[in-house]
Each structure stands twice: as C-alpha cells, then as structure tokens.
C-alpha cells in the first residue's frame, strides 16, 4: 500500500464513523396516528429546528466525503 492509499483509508474510516454518528444524532420522524397528532402540535408550538437543520447539512457533507473516498479507493485498487 502506498502512503496515499493509507491516508485515504484512514479518511474513509473517519468519514464512515462520522456518518454513523451524525445519523444517530438526528431526531427520528414520527409515524402512525401518534405521529400525526404530535406533528400537528409541533407546527403550533415549534420544534428545535436549528439543530436538526445543522445535522442535516453536516450529514450531506460527510456523506459526500464518504462517497468520494469510496470511489477513489475503488479506482486506486484496480
């Protein structure tokens, strides 16, 4: 393995662990009848949207980094 491949592999592992962490930190979406009732209440009283929006943006960037390192590692190993 070349030094570049080792660095990319380490970055890939960091991106994968970061993606797992960011997805687990996001709040779940309510489903079913209880979700419909609670969803209506959240539109009136508000919900902590700032953190959810921030985590969504971080998820996009980490997912792009994960996909990019995946593709680069596949090309390098061929």
C-alpha positions in Angstrom: 0.0 0.0 0.0 1.2 3.4 -0.9 1.1 6.3 1.6 -1.8 7.9 -0.4 -3.9 4.8 0.0 -3.2 4.6 3.7 -4.3 8.3 4.1 -7.4 7.7 2.1 -8.3 4.6 4.1 -7.9 6.5 7.3 -10.1 9.3 5.9 -12.6 6.8 4.8 -12.9 5.2 8.2 -13.2 8.7 9.8 -16.0 9.6 7.3 -17.8 6.3 8.0 -17.7 6.7 11.7 -18.7 10.4 11.4 -21.7 9.4 9.1 -22.9 6.8 11.6 -22.6 9.3 14.5 -24.4 12.2 12.7 -27.3 9.9 11.5 -27.7 8.6 15.0 -27.8 12.1 16.5 -30.7 13.2 14.3 -34.2 13.1 15.7 -36.5 10.4 14.3 -39.6 11.0 12.3 -42.9 10.2 14.0 -45.0 7.7 12.2 -48.6 6.4 12.7 -51.5 8.1 14.4 -49.4 9.3 17.4 -47.1 11.0 14.9 -49.9 12.7 13.2 -51.2 14.1 16.5 -47.8 15.2 17.7 -46.9 16.5 14.3 -49.8 18.9 14.4 -48.8 20.1 17.8 -45.2 20.7 16.7 -46.4 23.1 14.0 -48.2 25.2 16.5 -45.6 25.1 19.3 -42.5 24.8 17.3 -39.7 22.3 17.4 -35.9 22.6 17.7 -35.2 23.0 14.0 -31.9 24.7 14.3 -30.0 21.6 15.5 -31.9 19.3 13.0 -31.0 21.6 10.1 -27.4 21.8 11.2 -27.1 18.0 11.5 -28.8 17.6 8.1 -26.1 19.8 6.5 -23.3 18.0 8.2 -24.8 14.7 7.0 -24.7 15.9 3.4 -21.0 16.9 3.6 -19.9 13.8 5.4 -21.9 11.6 3.0 -20.2 13.3 0.0 -16.8 12.8 1.6 -17.6 9.1 2.3 -18.8 8.6 -1.3 -15.8 10.4 -2.8 -13.2 8.4 -0.7 -15.1 5.2 -1.6 -14.8 5.9 -5.3 -11.2 7.0 -5.1 -10.2 3.9 -3.2 -12.0 1.7 -5.8 -10.2 3.3 -8.6 -6.8 3.1 -6.9 -7.2 -0.6 -6.1 -7.9 -1.6 -9.7 
